[in-house]
Amino acid sequence: MGYKIGILDQSPVIENLSNYEILQRTVQLAQKAEKWGYERFWVSEHHNSEDVLGSAPEILVPYLLAKTNTIRIGSGGVMLQHYSPYKVAEAFQVLATLEPRRVDLGVGKGPGGLPLSTKALQYGTVNTGEDFEERLTFLQQILQERVPANHPLAGIKAIPKPPVQQELILLGASPNSARLANKLGVTFSFASFFNSDDRSLAEAAEAYKENYKDGRFILAVSAIAAPTSEEAKLLAEQQQLVKVHLKSGRVLTLQNEEAAEKFGKESGEEYEVKVHQANFIAGSPTEVKEELNRLHHQYGVDEFIIHTPVKDDQARIFSYELLSPNSLFATKETISL
């Protein structure tokens, strides 16, 4: 096997289940992912959402670490525009000290929600959220204990110092994000389920690997597997990708049309909502594996993060089992229904 596979779970809302039960499903999935041989298990940050409950990865990550033993657990990711890089560093230094080699600090540029939740997160702070590169650079400097002597906060340290530094990962969906990850020398994860444009993916992969051959390139994809290709494609066809195009030029991907309309109204700009077919890799386990192999060879992918945003929870969990490393790369596939 030339690549590893992980999972992104957003704690999706499931009809007739309480919030407690839904979050417990995330815990159970992390435990199953460990058993099935997945490399990583990431949780997301979405605010004021009626579709997913993953709002606080800084809380969910340590809980999942305590409920598992070996799998890497991480944020997919912390939306850094809302937070102090120093406080983020402190929190994840504590985690990496308690669980060496198991903590991923994934950081994203987006807001993780609509304008109202962004205002709430930044309420009472001196923060415009427009200095992402500066924040990420400072976060990296703190983690590596190399804050410049001429920096206003020179001498600051994030205590404690873990025995093994956790992995810092930039999450993005554009070539510009890839260039920033290249510049800083950090792992890069491209979210193709947000940006399905093959040209952007190709440009991002090339930009990241340019003069940085040792960098780890992770590709986050929407994928669904079922016992037959027809079953998988039927599940995938039910999913849509909704984008809101603002007059300022920003384009954001939302969970549904209602959320996109709400975002457009709260933005205070003229906007247009467009609905696209979701970019899914769908098929039998063998067919999905063949597509992952193709992407691995074509773009130099070191790792895949599988995201399966389908409403049928049983089909979603079973898909993760079908696509697990222990199944995909076993000499003999022994998967029970």
Contacts in CASP RR format, 6 or more apart in sequence:
PFRMAT RR
TARGET T0000
AUTHOR 0000-0000-0000
METHOD contacts of the structure
MODEL  1
MGYKIGILDQSPVIENLSNYEILQRTVQLAQKAEKWGYERFWVSEHHNSE
DVLGSAPEILVPYLLAKTNTIRIGSGGVMLQHYSPYKVAEAFQVLATLEP
RRVDLGVGKGPGGLPLSTKALQYGTVNTGEDFEERLTFLQQILQERVPAN
HPLAGIKAIPKPPVQQELILLGASPNSARLANKLGVTFSFASFFNSDDRS
LAEAAEAYKENYKDGRFILAVSAIAAPTSEEAKLLAEQQQLVKVHLKSGR
VLTLQNEEAAEKFGKESGEEYEVKVHQANFIAGSPTEVKEELNRLHHQYG
VDEFIIHTPVKDDQARIFSYELLSPNSLFATKETISL
1 325 0 8 1.000
1 329 0 8 1.000
2 296 0 8 1.000
3 292 0 8 1.000
3 296 0 8 1.000
3 301 0 8 1.000
3 302 0 8 1.000
3 303 0 8 1.000
3 304 0 8 1.000
4 39 0 8 1.000
4 40 0 8 1.000
4 302 0 8 1.000
4 303 0 8 1.000
4 304 0 8 1.000
4 325 0 8 1.000
5 38 0 8 1.000
5 39 0 8 1.000
5 292 0 8 1.000
5 303 0 8 1.000
5 304 0 8 1.000
5 305 0 8 1.000
5 306 0 8 1.000
5 323 0 8 1.000
5 324 0 8 1.000
5 325 0 8 1.000
5 328 0 8 1.000
6 33 0 8 1.000
6 38 0 8 1.000
6 39 0 8 1.000
6 40 0 8 1.000
6 41 0 8 1.000
6 42 0 8 1.000
6 303 0 8 1.000
6 304 0 8 1.000
6 305 0 8 1.000
6 306 0 8 1.000
7 29 0 8 1.000
7 33 0 8 1.000
7 38 0 8 1.000
7 40 0 8 1.000
7 41 0 8 1.000
7 42 0 8 1.000
7 305 0 8 1.000
7 306 0 8 1.000
7 307 0 8 1.000
7 320 0 8 1.000
8 42 0 8 1.000
8 43 0 8 1.000
8 44 0 8 1.000
8 76 0 8 1.000
8 220 0 8 1.000
8 305 0 8 1.000
8 306 0 8 1.000
8 307 0 8 1.000
9 26 0 8 1.000
9 29 0 8 1.000
9 30 0 8 1.000
9 41 0 8 1.000
9 42 0 8 1.000
9 43 0 8 1.000
9 44 0 8 1.000
10 43 0 8 1.000
10 44 0 8 1.000
10 46 0 8 1.000
10 52 0 8 1.000
10 53 0 8 1.000
10 54 0 8 1.000
10 307 0 8 1.000
10 309 0 8 1.000
11 22 0 8 1.000
11 23 0 8 1.000
11 25 0 8 1.000
11 26 0 8 1.000
11 43 0 8 1.000
11 52 0 8 1.000
11 53 0 8 1.000
11 54 0 8 1.000
11 60 0 8 1.000
12 22 0 8 1.000
12 51 0 8 1.000
12 52 0 8 1.000
12 53 0 8 1.000
12 309 0 8 1.000
12 311 0 8 1.000
12 313 0 8 1.000
12 316 0 8 1.000
13 22 0 8 1.000
13 50 0 8 1.000
13 51 0 8 1.000
13 52 0 8 1.000
13 53 0 8 1.000
14 21 0 8 1.000
14 22 0 8 1.000
14 25 0 8 1.000
14 313 0 8 1.000
17 25 0 8 1.000
19 53 0 8 1.000
22 53 0 8 1.000
23 53 0 8 1.000
23 60 0 8 1.000
25 313 0 8 1.000
26 43 0 8 1.000
26 54 0 8 1.000
26 60 0 8 1.000
26 64 0 8 1.000
27 63 0 8 1.000
27 64 0 8 1.000
27 67 0 8 1.000
29 41 0 8 1.000
29 317 0 8 1.000
29 320 0 8 1.000
30 41 0 8 1.000
30 64 0 8 1.000
30 67 0 8 1.000
30 68 0 8 1.000
30 71 0 8 1.000
30 73 0 8 1.000
31 67 0 8 1.000
31 68 0 8 1.000
32 317 0 8 1.000
32 320 0 8 1.000
32 321 0 8 1.000
33 41 0 8 1.000
33 71 0 8 1.000
33 320 0 8 1.000
33 324 0 8 1.000
34 41 0 8 1.000
34 68 0 8 1.000
34 69 0 8 1.000
34 70 0 8 1.000
34 71 0 8 1.000
36 320 0 8 1.000
36 321 0 8 1.000
36 324 0 8 1.000
36 325 0 8 1.000
36 326 0 8 1.000
36 327 0 8 1.000
37 71 0 8 1.000
37 324 0 8 1.000
37 325 0 8 1.000
37 326 0 8 1.000
38 71 0 8 1.000
38 324 0 8 1.000
38 325 0 8 1.000
39 71 0 8 1.000
39 72 0 8 1.000
39 303 0 8 1.000
39 325 0 8 1.000
40 71 0 8 1.000
40 72 0 8 1.000
40 73 0 8 1.000
40 74 0 8 1.000
40 104 0 8 1.000
40 303 0 8 1.000
40 305 0 8 1.000
41 64 0 8 1.000
41 68 0 8 1.000
41 71 0 8 1.000
41 72 0 8 1.000
41 73 0 8 1.000
41 74 0 8 1.000
42 73 0 8 1.000
42 74 0 8 1.000
42 75 0 8 1.000
42 76 0 8 1.000
42 77 0 8 1.000
42 104 0 8 1.000
42 106 0 8 1.000
42 305 0 8 1.000
43 54 0 8 1.000
43 57 0 8 1.000
43 60 0 8 1.000
43 61 0 8 1.000
43 64 0 8 1.000
43 73 0 8 1.000
43 74 0 8 1.000
43 75 0 8 1.000
43 76 0 8 1.000
43 77 0 8 1.000
44 52 0 8 1.000
44 54 0 8 1.000
44 57 0 8 1.000
44 75 0 8 1.000
44 76 0 8 1.000
44 77 0 8 1.000
45 54 0 8 1.000
45 55 0 8 1.000
45 56 0 8 1.000
45 57 0 8 1.000
45 75 0 8 1.000
45 76 0 8 1.000
45 77 0 8 1.000
45 78 0 8 1.000
45 79 0 8 1.000
45 112 0 8 1.000
46 52 0 8 1.000
46 54 0 8 1.000
46 55 0 8 1.000
46 112 0 8 1.000
46 113 0 8 1.000
47 55 0 8 1.000
47 111 0 8 1.000
47 112 0 8 1.000
47 113 0 8 1.000
47 114 0 8 1.000
47 117 0 8 1.000
47 118 0 8 1.000
47 120 0 8 1.000
47 121 0 8 1.000
48 113 0 8 1.000
48 114 0 8 1.000
48 116 0 8 1.000
48 117 0 8 1.000
48 120 0 8 1.000
49 55 0 8 1.000
49 113 0 8 1.000
49 255 0 8 1.000
49 259 0 8 1.000
51 255 0 8 1.000
51 256 0 8 1.000
51 259 0 8 1.000
52 255 0 8 1.000
54 60 0 8 1.000
57 74 0 8 1.000
57 75 0 8 1.000
57 76 0 8 1.000
57 77 0 8 1.000
57 78 0 8 1.000
58 75 0 8 1.000
58 78 0 8 1.000
58 88 0 8 1.000
58 91 0 8 1.000
61 73 0 8 1.000
61 74 0 8 1.000
61 75 0 8 1.000
61 95 0 8 1.000
61 103 0 8 1.000
62 95 0 8 1.000
62 98 0 8 1.000
64 73 0 8 1.000
65 73 0 8 1.000
65 95 0 8 1.000
65 98 0 8 1.000
65 99 0 8 1.000
65 102 0 8 1.000
65 103 0 8 1.000
70 102 0 8 1.000
71 102 0 8 1.000
72 101 0 8 1.000
72 102 0 8 1.000
72 103 0 8 1.000
72 104 0 8 1.000
73 99 0 8 1.000
73 102 0 8 1.000
73 103 0 8 1.000
73 104 0 8 1.000
74 103 0 8 1.000
74 104 0 8 1.000
74 105 0 8 1.000
74 106 0 8 1.000
75 104 0 8 1.000
75 105 0 8 1.000
75 106 0 8 1.000
75 107 0 8 1.000
76 104 0 8 1.000
76 106 0 8 1.000
76 108 0 8 1.000
76 169 0 8 1.000
76 171 0 8 1.000
76 189 0 8 1.000
77 106 0 8 1.000
77 107 0 8 1.000
77 108 0 8 1.000
77 171 0 8 1.000
78 88 0 8 1.000
78 105 0 8 1.000
78 106 0 8 1.000
78 107 0 8 1.000
78 108 0 8 1.000
79 108 0 8 1.000
79 109 0 8 1.000
79 110 0 8 1.000
79 111 0 8 1.000
79 112 0 8 1.000
80 88 0 8 1.000
80 107 0 8 1.000
80 108 0 8 1.000
80 109 0 8 1.000
80 132 0 8 1.000
80 135 0 8 1.000
80 136 0 8 1.000
80 139 0 8 1.000
81 109 0 8 1.000
81 110 0 8 1.000
81 111 0 8 1.000
81 127 0 8 1.000
81 129 0 8 1.000
81 130 0 8 1.000
81 132 0 8 1.000
81 135 0 8 1.000
82 111 0 8 1.000
82 118 0 8 1.000
82 121 0 8 1.000
82 122 0 8 1.000
82 127 0 8 1.000
82 129 0 8 1.000
85 135 0 8 1.000
85 136 0 8 1.000
85 138 0 8 1.000
85 139 0 8 1.000
85 142 0 8 1.000
86 138 0 8 1.000
86 142 0 8 1.000
86 153 0 8 1.000
86 156 0 8 1.000
86 158 0 8 1.000
88 105 0 8 1.000
88 107 0 8 1.000
88 139 0 8 1.000
89 139 0 8 1.000
89 142 0 8 1.000
89 143 0 8 1.000
89 158 0 8 1.000
90 158 0 8 1.000
90 159 0 8 1.000
92 103 0 8 1.000
92 105 0 8 1.000
92 166 0 8 1.000
93 143 0 8 1.000
93 158 0 8 1.000
93 159 0 8 1.000
93 160 0 8 1.000
93 161 0 8 1.000
93 162 0 8 1.000
93 166 0 8 1.000
94 160 0 8 1.000
95 103 0 8 1.000
95 166 0 8 1.000
96 103 0 8 1.000
96 162 0 8 1.000
96 164 0 8 1.000
96 165 0 8 1.000
96 166 0 8 1.000
97 160 0 8 1.000
97 161 0 8 1.000
97 162 0 8 1.000
97 163 0 8 1.000
100 162 0 8 1.000
100 163 0 8 1.000
100 164 0 8 1.000
101 164 0 8 1.000
103 162 0 8 1.000
103 166 0 8 1.000
103 167 0 8 1.000
104 166 0 8 1.000
104 167 0 8 1.000
104 169 0 8 1.000
105 143 0 8 1.000
105 166 0 8 1.000
105 167 0 8 1.000
105 168 0 8 1.000
105 169 0 8 1.000
106 168 0 8 1.000
106 169 0 8 1.000
106 170 0 8 1.000
106 171 0 8 1.000
106 189 0 8 1.000
107 136 0 8 1.000
107 139 0 8 1.000
107 168 0 8 1.000
107 169 0 8 1.000
107 170 0 8 1.000
107 171 0 8 1.000
108 170 0 8 1.000
108 171 0 8 1.000
108 172 0 8 1.000
109 132 0 8 1.000
109 171 0 8 1.000
109 172 0 8 1.000
109 177 0 8 1.000
111 117 0 8 1.000
111 118 0 8 1.000
112 118 0 8 1.000
113 263 0 8 1.000
114 259 0 8 1.000
114 262 0 8 1.000
114 263 0 8 1.000
114 266 0 8 1.000
115 263 0 8 1.000
115 266 0 8 1.000
115 267 0 8 1.000
115 268 0 8 1.000
116 266 0 8 1.000
122 129 0 8 1.000
133 180 0 8 1.000
136 170 0 8 1.000
136 180 0 8 1.000
136 184 0 8 1.000
137 184 0 8 1.000
138 147 0 8 1.000
138 151 0 8 1.000
139 168 0 8 1.000
140 168 0 8 1.000
140 184 0 8 1.000
140 186 0 8 1.000
141 147 0 8 1.000
141 148 0 8 1.000
141 151 0 8 1.000
142 156 0 8 1.000
142 157 0 8 1.000
142 158 0 8 1.000
143 158 0 8 1.000
143 165 0 8 1.000
143 166 0 8 1.000
143 168 0 8 1.000
144 165 0 8 1.000
145 157 0 8 1.000
145 161 0 8 1.000
147 153 0 8 1.000
147 154 0 8 1.000
147 155 0 8 1.000
147 156 0 8 1.000
148 154 0 8 1.000
167 187 0 8 1.000
168 186 0 8 1.000
168 187 0 8 1.000
169 186 0 8 1.000
169 187 0 8 1.000
169 188 0 8 1.000
169 189 0 8 1.000
169 218 0 8 1.000
170 177 0 8 1.000
170 180 0 8 1.000
170 181 0 8 1.000
170 184 0 8 1.000
170 186 0 8 1.000
170 187 0 8 1.000
170 188 0 8 1.000
170 189 0 8 1.000
171 177 0 8 1.000
171 189 0 8 1.000
171 191 0 8 1.000
171 220 0 8 1.000
172 178 0 8 1.000
172 188 0 8 1.000
172 189 0 8 1.000
172 190 0 8 1.000
172 191 0 8 1.000
172 194 0 8 1.000
173 190 0 8 1.000
173 191 0 8 1.000
173 192 0 8 1.000
173 194 0 8 1.000
173 195 0 8 1.000
173 200 0 8 1.000
174 195 0 8 1.000
174 200 0 8 1.000
174 204 0 8 1.000
175 200 0 8 1.000
175 203 0 8 1.000
175 204 0 8 1.000
175 207 0 8 1.000
177 188 0 8 1.000
177 190 0 8 1.000
177 204 0 8 1.000
178 188 0 8 1.000
178 190 0 8 1.000
178 203 0 8 1.000
178 204 0 8 1.000
178 205 0 8 1.000
178 207 0 8 1.000
178 208 0 8 1.000
179 207 0 8 1.000
179 208 0 8 1.000
181 187 0 8 1.000
181 188 0 8 1.000
181 208 0 8 1.000
182 188 0 8 1.000
182 207 0 8 1.000
182 208 0 8 1.000
182 209 0 8 1.000
182 210 0 8 1.000
182 211 0 8 1.000
182 212 0 8 1.000
185 212 0 8 1.000
185 215 0 8 1.000
187 215 0 8 1.000
187 216 0 8 1.000
187 217 0 8 1.000
187 218 0 8 1.000
188 204 0 8 1.000
188 208 0 8 1.000
188 215 0 8 1.000
188 216 0 8 1.000
188 217 0 8 1.000
188 218 0 8 1.000
189 218 0 8 1.000
189 219 0 8 1.000
189 220 0 8 1.000
189 305 0 8 1.000
190 201 0 8 1.000
190 204 0 8 1.000
190 205 0 8 1.000
190 217 0 8 1.000
190 218 0 8 1.000
190 219 0 8 1.000
190 220 0 8 1.000
191 220 0 8 1.000
192 201 0 8 1.000
192 219 0 8 1.000
192 220 0 8 1.000
192 221 0 8 1.000
192 222 0 8 1.000
192 279 0 8 1.000
193 220 0 8 1.000
193 221 0 8 1.000
193 222 0 8 1.000
193 241 0 8 1.000
193 278 0 8 1.000
193 279 0 8 1.000
193 307 0 8 1.000
193 309 0 8 1.000
194 253 0 8 1.000
195 201 0 8 1.000
195 253 0 8 1.000
196 241 0 8 1.000
196 276 0 8 1.000
196 279 0 8 1.000
201 219 0 8 1.000
201 299 0 8 1.000
202 299 0 8 1.000
205 217 0 8 1.000
205 299 0 8 1.000
205 300 0 8 1.000
205 301 0 8 1.000
208 215 0 8 1.000
208 217 0 8 1.000
209 215 0 8 1.000
209 217 0 8 1.000
209 300 0 8 1.000
215 302 0 8 1.000
216 302 0 8 1.000
216 303 0 8 1.000
217 299 0 8 1.000
217 300 0 8 1.000
217 301 0 8 1.000
217 302 0 8 1.000
217 303 0 8 1.000
218 301 0 8 1.000
218 302 0 8 1.000
218 303 0 8 1.000
218 304 0 8 1.000
218 305 0 8 1.000
219 295 0 8 1.000
219 299 0 8 1.000
219 301 0 8 1.000
219 303 0 8 1.000
219 304 0 8 1.000
219 305 0 8 1.000
220 304 0 8 1.000
220 305 0 8 1.000
220 307 0 8 1.000
221 279 0 8 1.000
221 281 0 8 1.000
221 292 0 8 1.000
221 295 0 8 1.000
221 304 0 8 1.000
221 305 0 8 1.000
221 306 0 8 1.000
221 307 0 8 1.000
222 236 0 8 1.000
222 239 0 8 1.000
222 278 0 8 1.000
222 279 0 8 1.000
222 280 0 8 1.000
222 281 0 8 1.000
222 307 0 8 1.000
222 308 0 8 1.000
222 309 0 8 1.000
223 280 0 8 1.000
223 281 0 8 1.000
223 282 0 8 1.000
223 288 0 8 1.000
223 292 0 8 1.000
223 306 0 8 1.000
223 307 0 8 1.000
223 308 0 8 1.000
223 319 0 8 1.000
223 323 0 8 1.000
224 232 0 8 1.000
224 235 0 8 1.000
224 236 0 8 1.000
224 280 0 8 1.000
224 281 0 8 1.000
224 282 0 8 1.000
224 283 0 8 1.000
224 308 0 8 1.000
224 310 0 8 1.000
224 315 0 8 1.000
224 316 0 8 1.000
224 319 0 8 1.000
225 232 0 8 1.000
225 282 0 8 1.000
225 283 0 8 1.000
225 284 0 8 1.000
225 285 0 8 1.000
225 287 0 8 1.000
225 288 0 8 1.000
225 319 0 8 1.000
225 322 0 8 1.000
225 323 0 8 1.000
226 232 0 8 1.000
226 235 0 8 1.000
226 283 0 8 1.000
226 284 0 8 1.000
226 315 0 8 1.000
226 318 0 8 1.000
226 319 0 8 1.000
226 322 0 8 1.000
227 284 0 8 1.000
227 322 0 8 1.000
227 337 0 8 1.000
228 283 0 8 1.000
228 284 0 8 1.000
229 282 0 8 1.000
229 283 0 8 1.000
229 284 0 8 1.000
229 287 0 8 1.000
232 282 0 8 1.000
232 283 0 8 1.000
232 284 0 8 1.000
232 287 0 8 1.000
232 288 0 8 1.000
232 319 0 8 1.000
233 282 0 8 1.000
233 283 0 8 1.000
235 282 0 8 1.000
235 310 0 8 1.000
235 312 0 8 1.000
235 315 0 8 1.000
236 278 0 8 1.000
236 280 0 8 1.000
236 282 0 8 1.000
236 310 0 8 1.000
237 277 0 8 1.000
238 310 0 8 1.000
238 311 0 8 1.000
239 277 0 8 1.000
239 278 0 8 1.000
239 280 0 8 1.000
239 309 0 8 1.000
239 310 0 8 1.000
240 256 0 8 1.000
240 275 0 8 1.000
240 276 0 8 1.000
240 277 0 8 1.000
240 278 0 8 1.000
241 253 0 8 1.000
241 275 0 8 1.000
241 276 0 8 1.000
241 277 0 8 1.000
241 278 0 8 1.000
241 279 0 8 1.000
242 253 0 8 1.000
242 254 0 8 1.000
242 255 0 8 1.000
242 256 0 8 1.000
242 257 0 8 1.000
242 259 0 8 1.000
242 260 0 8 1.000
242 273 0 8 1.000
242 274 0 8 1.000
242 275 0 8 1.000
242 276 0 8 1.000
243 251 0 8 1.000
243 252 0 8 1.000
243 253 0 8 1.000
243 254 0 8 1.000
243 260 0 8 1.000
243 273 0 8 1.000
243 274 0 8 1.000
243 275 0 8 1.000
243 276 0 8 1.000
244 251 0 8 1.000
244 252 0 8 1.000
244 254 0 8 1.000
244 260 0 8 1.000
244 261 0 8 1.000
244 263 0 8 1.000
244 264 0 8 1.000
244 267 0 8 1.000
244 271 0 8 1.000
244 272 0 8 1.000
244 273 0 8 1.000
244 274 0 8 1.000
245 251 0 8 1.000
245 271 0 8 1.000
245 272 0 8 1.000
245 273 0 8 1.000
245 274 0 8 1.000
246 252 0 8 1.000
246 264 0 8 1.000
246 267 0 8 1.000
246 269 0 8 1.000
246 270 0 8 1.000
246 271 0 8 1.000
247 269 0 8 1.000
247 270 0 8 1.000
247 271 0 8 1.000
248 269 0 8 1.000
252 260 0 8 1.000
252 263 0 8 1.000
254 260 0 8 1.000
254 263 0 8 1.000
257 273 0 8 1.000
257 275 0 8 1.000
260 273 0 8 1.000
261 273 0 8 1.000
263 271 0 8 1.000
264 271 0 8 1.000
264 273 0 8 1.000
265 271 0 8 1.000
278 309 0 8 1.000
281 288 0 8 1.000
281 291 0 8 1.000
281 292 0 8 1.000
282 288 0 8 1.000
285 322 0 8 1.000
285 323 0 8 1.000
285 327 0 8 1.000
285 328 0 8 1.000
285 333 0 8 1.000
285 335 0 8 1.000
288 323 0 8 1.000
289 323 0 8 1.000
289 328 0 8 1.000
292 301 0 8 1.000
292 304 0 8 1.000
295 301 0 8 1.000
295 304 0 8 1.000
296 304 0 8 1.000
306 320 0 8 1.000
306 323 0 8 1.000
308 316 0 8 1.000
308 319 0 8 1.000
308 320 0 8 1.000
310 316 0 8 1.000
310 319 0 8 1.000
318 337 0 8 1.000
321 327 0 8 1.000
321 335 0 8 1.000
322 335 0 8 1.000
327 333 0 8 1.000
327 334 0 8 1.000
327 335 0 8 1.000
END
